[in-house]
Amino acid sequence: MTDEAPPANHPEGYVPAKVWTWTKGSGGRFANINRPIAGPTHDKELRVGKHPMQLYSLATPNGIKVTVMLEELLALGHSGAEYDAWLIKINEGDQFGSGFVAANPNSKIPALVDHSDPAKPIRVFESGAILMHLAEKFGEFLPTDPAARAETISWLMWQMGSAPYLGGGFGHFYAYAPFRIEYAIDRFAMEVKRQLDVLDRRLAESEYLAGPDYTIADMAVWPWYGSLAKGLVYEAGEFLSVQDYKHVQRWTDQIGQRPAVKRGRMVNRVFGEPSTQLWERHDASDFETKTADKLNKPD
């Protein structure tokens, strides 16, 4: 036992200042790249490949949404969805390069630049916006029937609004914070379990989130909540009793068997089994010839 006071950054010893100031040594897994200002930190132009779609990303759940969508479009024969996927190493601050900030002023992956018209490239940022852009461009995975379209977009927006509670909330305080805070973990665990229950109840009555058809809503939700349901994120499967959400489990397994999903989750992946990592994707043949078990390291 000790009578020493807890450190100032410990919850028991923390009293908010009247005016917040940035303390770089705040700790946590991503402390070296978090900052309270926007804009580039260095000059670095984005590389541009040969395909209409240029994606700058990493295989986080938000990144996987887009690579799955692109692979699904290619599987349907849409050659205009051919893409180069460039690796953005967020732990090294690639997202703060001048070229990336020009593509996404929010400095978050993924960012897409649509070069279908080389004279007028279109930047699209925020993963949900990219899914909608591609769905509308190619006429796939977003129903035209007004009711079905509204349902799809509603679930897409549900994901965009809900996932920060999972990633930035629960995931951060459970897995990444410099110390565990019971109140924060309880608060966000409660919300994540409520979200899982929302999904489970919906999937009890519907094969997919928006109805009988697979849509961009499923592509958006699956990388986050499907991974959670299988205990693949934050090592929190047992803690959250994910096995209890039977309908989420069924849906997760069903989507995970899609060939395009299997390919999409490999792109820009830098962790896990080397054979599942395709650091960059510039051709369909890369899945067979350029996975990490066949190469040395990312450029």
C-alpha positions as CSV (number, residue, x, y, z in Angstrom):
1,M,0.0,0.0,0.0
2,T,1.1,3.6,-0.6
3,D,-0.1,7.0,0.3
4,E,1.3,8.5,-2.9
5,A,-1.2,10.5,-5.0
6,P,-2.1,9.0,-8.4
7,P,-0.5,10.6,-11.4
8,A,-2.2,13.7,-12.9
9,N,-3.4,11.8,-16.0
10,H,-5.0,9.0,-13.9
11,P,-8.8,9.4,-13.5
12,E,-8.5,9.7,-9.8
13,G,-6.2,12.7,-10.1
14,Y,-7.6,14.5,-13.1
15,V,-9.2,17.9,-12.8
16,P,-10.0,19.5,-16.2
17,A,-8.3,22.8,-16.8
18,K,-10.3,25.9,-17.6
19,V,-8.8,25.9,-21.1
20,W,-7.7,22.6,-22.8
21,T,-4.2,22.5,-24.2
22,W,-2.5,19.8,-26.3
23,T,-0.3,17.5,-24.3
24,K,1.7,15.3,-26.8
25,G,2.6,12.8,-24.1
26,S,-1.0,11.8,-23.3
27,G,-0.3,8.1,-24.0
28,G,-2.3,5.5,-25.8
29,R,-1.5,3.5,-28.9
30,F,-2.1,6.3,-31.4
31,A,-0.7,9.2,-29.4
32,N,2.1,9.8,-31.9
33,I,-0.3,10.6,-34.7
34,N,-3.2,12.2,-32.9
35,R,-3.3,16.0,-33.0
36,P,-5.9,18.8,-32.6
37,I,-5.3,20.6,-35.9
38,A,-5.9,19.7,-39.5
39,G,-3.8,20.1,-42.6
40,P,-0.6,18.5,-44.0
41,T,2.6,18.0,-42.0
42,H,4.8,17.3,-45.0
43,D,4.9,17.4,-48.7
44,K,4.2,14.1,-50.5
45,E,2.2,13.7,-53.6
46,L,-0.1,10.7,-54.1
47,R,0.9,8.1,-56.7
48,V,-1.5,7.5,-59.5
49,G,-1.7,4.2,-61.3
50,K,-3.3,3.1,-64.6
51,H,-6.9,2.4,-63.5
52,P,-10.0,4.6,-63.3
53,M,-10.2,4.3,-59.6
54,Q,-7.3,5.3,-57.3
55,L,-7.8,4.2,-53.7
56,Y,-5.6,5.3,-50.8
57,S,-6.3,3.2,-47.8
58,L,-5.4,0.6,-45.2
59,A,-7.3,-2.5,-44.3
60,T,-9.1,-1.2,-41.3
61,P,-12.9,-1.8,-41.2
62,N,-13.5,1.5,-43.0
63,G,-10.9,0.6,-45.7
64,I,-12.3,-2.9,-46.2
65,K,-15.8,-1.5,-47.0
66,V,-14.4,0.1,-50.2
67,T,-12.2,-2.7,-51.4
68,V,-15.0,-5.2,-50.9
69,M,-17.3,-2.9,-53.0
70,L,-14.7,-2.6,-55.8
71,E,-14.2,-6.3,-55.9
72,E,-17.9,-6.9,-55.9
73,L,-18.3,-4.5,-58.9
74,L,-15.5,-6.2,-60.7
75,A,-17.0,-9.6,-60.1
76,L,-20.2,-8.3,-61.9
77,G,-18.1,-7.3,-64.9
78,H,-17.8,-3.5,-64.3
79,S,-14.4,-2.8,-65.9
80,G,-14.7,0.8,-64.9
81,A,-14.3,-0.2,-61.3
82,E,-10.7,-1.4,-61.9
83,Y,-8.6,0.2,-59.3
84,D,-5.1,0.7,-57.9
85,A,-5.1,0.4,-54.1
86,W,-2.2,2.4,-52.5
87,L,-1.1,1.6,-49.0
88,I,-1.5,4.5,-46.5
89,K,0.5,3.7,-43.3
90,I,-1.4,5.7,-40.8
91,N,0.9,4.8,-37.9
92,E,3.7,6.6,-39.9
93,G,1.5,9.6,-40.7
94,D,1.1,9.1,-44.4
95,Q,-2.4,10.5,-44.1
96,F,-0.9,13.9,-43.3
97,G,1.0,14.2,-46.6
98,S,0.0,17.1,-48.8
99,G,-1.4,14.8,-51.5
100,F,-3.5,12.8,-49.2
101,V,-4.9,15.9,-47.5
102,A,-5.8,17.3,-50.9
103,A,-7.8,14.1,-51.5
104,N,-9.3,14.1,-48.0
105,P,-9.0,17.2,-45.8
106,N,-10.0,15.1,-42.8
107,S,-6.8,13.0,-43.1
108,K,-8.6,9.7,-42.6
109,I,-8.5,6.6,-44.8
110,P,-10.0,5.7,-47.2
111,A,-9.8,8.3,-49.9
112,L,-10.8,7.7,-53.5
113,V,-10.0,9.7,-56.6
114,D,-12.2,8.8,-59.5
115,H,-10.2,9.3,-62.8
116,S,-13.0,8.0,-65.0
117,D,-12.8,11.4,-66.7
118,P,-9.0,12.2,-66.7
119,A,-9.7,15.8,-67.3
120,K,-12.0,16.1,-64.2
121,P,-10.9,13.7,-61.4
122,I,-13.4,13.5,-58.6
123,R,-12.2,13.1,-55.0
124,V,-14.5,11.2,-52.6
125,F,-13.8,10.9,-48.9
126,E,-15.6,9.2,-46.0
127,S,-16.2,5.5,-46.6
128,G,-20.0,5.8,-46.7
129,A,-19.8,8.5,-49.4
130,I,-17.4,6.3,-51.4
131,L,-19.9,3.4,-51.3
132,M,-22.7,5.6,-52.4
133,H,-20.6,7.2,-55.2
134,L,-19.7,3.8,-56.6
135,A,-23.2,2.3,-56.1
136,E,-24.8,5.2,-58.0
137,K,-22.1,5.3,-60.7
138,F,-22.4,1.6,-61.6
139,G,-26.1,1.1,-60.6
140,E,-25.3,-1.8,-58.2
141,F,-26.0,-2.6,-54.5
142,L,-28.3,0.4,-54.0
143,P,-31.9,-0.3,-54.9
144,T,-33.9,2.1,-57.0
145,D,-37.2,1.3,-55.4
146,P,-37.8,4.2,-53.0
147,A,-38.6,2.2,-50.0
148,A,-35.7,-0.2,-50.4
149,R,-33.3,2.6,-51.2
150,A,-34.4,4.5,-48.0
151,E,-33.9,1.3,-46.0
152,T,-30.4,0.8,-47.4
153,I,-29.3,4.3,-46.9
154,S,-30.7,4.3,-43.3
155,W,-28.6,1.3,-42.4
156,L,-25.6,2.8,-44.1
157,M,-26.0,5.9,-42.0
158,W,-26.7,3.8,-38.9
159,Q,-23.2,2.3,-39.4
160,M,-21.5,5.7,-39.9
161,G,-23.1,7.0,-36.8
162,S,-22.7,3.9,-34.6
163,A,-19.2,2.7,-35.4
164,P,-17.4,5.6,-33.6
165,Y,-18.9,4.2,-30.3
166,L,-17.4,0.8,-31.2
167,G,-14.0,1.9,-32.5
168,G,-13.2,5.3,-30.9
169,G,-15.3,4.5,-27.8
170,F,-15.2,0.9,-26.7
171,G,-12.2,-0.2,-28.7
172,H,-10.1,2.7,-27.6
173,F,-10.8,2.5,-23.9
174,Y,-10.8,-1.3,-23.8
175,A,-7.7,-2.0,-26.0
176,Y,-5.7,1.1,-26.6
177,A,-5.9,3.6,-23.7
178,P,-2.8,3.8,-21.5
179,F,-4.8,2.5,-18.5
180,R,-8.3,1.0,-18.0
181,I,-11.1,3.2,-16.9
182,E,-14.1,1.3,-15.6
183,Y,-16.7,3.9,-16.3
184,A,-15.5,4.4,-19.9
185,I,-15.4,0.7,-20.6
186,D,-18.8,0.1,-19.0
187,R,-20.4,3.0,-20.9
188,F,-19.2,2.0,-24.3
189,A,-19.6,-1.8,-23.8
190,M,-23.2,-1.1,-22.9
191,E,-23.7,0.8,-26.1
192,V,-21.9,-1.7,-28.3
193,K,-24.0,-4.5,-26.9
194,R,-27.1,-2.5,-27.6
195,Q,-26.0,-2.0,-31.2
196,L,-25.4,-5.7,-31.6
197,D,-28.9,-6.3,-30.3
198,V,-30.2,-3.8,-32.9
199,L,-28.5,-5.8,-35.6
200,D,-29.5,-9.2,-34.2
201,R,-33.2,-8.2,-34.1
202,R,-33.1,-6.8,-37.6
203,L,-31.3,-9.9,-39.0
204,A,-33.8,-12.1,-37.3
205,E,-36.5,-10.8,-39.6
206,S,-34.4,-10.1,-42.7
207,E,-31.7,-12.0,-44.6
208,Y,-29.7,-8.8,-45.1
209,L,-29.8,-5.5,-43.4
210,A,-31.9,-3.7,-46.0
211,G,-34.1,-6.7,-47.0
212,P,-33.6,-9.8,-49.2
213,D,-30.8,-8.3,-51.2
214,Y,-27.1,-7.7,-50.3
215,T,-26.4,-4.0,-50.5
216,I,-23.8,-1.3,-49.5
217,A,-25.4,-1.4,-46.1
218,D,-24.1,-4.9,-45.5
219,M,-20.7,-3.9,-47.0
220,A,-20.5,-1.0,-44.5
221,V,-21.6,-2.9,-41.4
222,W,-19.9,-6.2,-41.9
223,P,-16.2,-5.1,-41.6
224,W,-17.0,-3.6,-38.2
225,Y,-19.6,-5.8,-36.6
226,G,-18.9,-9.0,-38.4
227,S,-15.3,-8.8,-37.2
228,L,-16.5,-8.1,-33.7
229,A,-18.9,-11.0,-33.8
230,K,-16.0,-13.3,-34.6
231,G,-13.9,-11.9,-31.8
232,L,-11.4,-10.5,-34.3
233,V,-11.2,-6.9,-33.0
234,Y,-10.0,-5.7,-29.6
235,E,-9.8,-9.3,-28.3
236,A,-13.2,-8.6,-26.8
237,G,-15.3,-11.4,-28.1
238,E,-15.6,-13.2,-24.7
239,F,-16.0,-9.9,-22.9
240,L,-19.0,-8.9,-25.0
241,S,-20.5,-12.4,-25.3
242,V,-20.6,-12.0,-29.1
243,Q,-21.7,-15.7,-29.5
244,D,-25.1,-14.8,-28.1
245,Y,-26.0,-12.8,-31.2
246,K,-27.0,-15.8,-33.3
247,H,-28.5,-13.8,-36.3
248,V,-25.5,-11.6,-36.5
249,Q,-23.3,-14.7,-36.5
250,R,-25.4,-16.2,-39.4
251,W,-25.2,-13.0,-41.4
252,T,-21.5,-12.6,-40.7
253,D,-20.7,-16.1,-41.9
254,Q,-22.9,-15.7,-45.0
255,I,-21.1,-12.5,-46.2
256,G,-17.7,-13.8,-45.3
257,Q,-18.1,-16.6,-47.8
258,R,-18.5,-14.3,-50.8
259,P,-15.4,-14.5,-53.0
260,A,-15.3,-10.7,-53.5
261,V,-15.4,-10.2,-49.8
262,K,-12.5,-12.6,-49.3
263,R,-10.4,-10.7,-51.8
264,G,-11.5,-7.2,-50.6
265,R,-10.4,-7.9,-47.0
266,M,-6.9,-8.8,-48.2
267,V,-6.2,-5.4,-49.9
268,N,-4.0,-3.0,-48.1
269,R,-3.7,-5.5,-45.2
270,V,-0.5,-5.4,-43.3
271,F,-1.2,-7.8,-40.4
272,G,-2.3,-11.4,-39.9
273,E,-1.1,-14.4,-41.9
274,P,1.2,-13.3,-44.7
275,S,-0.8,-15.1,-47.3
276,T,-3.8,-12.9,-46.5
277,Q,-1.9,-9.6,-46.9
278,L,-1.9,-7.8,-50.2
279,W,-0.1,-4.6,-49.4
280,E,-1.1,-2.9,-52.6
281,R,-3.4,-4.0,-55.4
282,H,-2.8,-2.9,-59.0
283,D,-4.0,-6.0,-60.9
284,A,-6.4,-8.9,-60.3
285,S,-3.4,-11.2,-60.6
286,D,-1.8,-9.6,-57.5
287,F,-3.9,-11.8,-55.3
288,E,-2.0,-14.8,-56.6
289,T,1.5,-13.4,-57.1
290,K,2.0,-10.5,-54.7
291,T,0.7,-11.4,-51.2
292,A,3.1,-10.9,-48.3
293,D,4.3,-14.5,-48.2
294,K,5.7,-13.9,-51.7
295,L,7.3,-10.5,-51.1
296,N,9.6,-8.9,-48.5
297,K,7.9,-5.8,-47.1
298,P,5.7,-2.9,-48.1
299,D,7.3,-0.1,-50.1
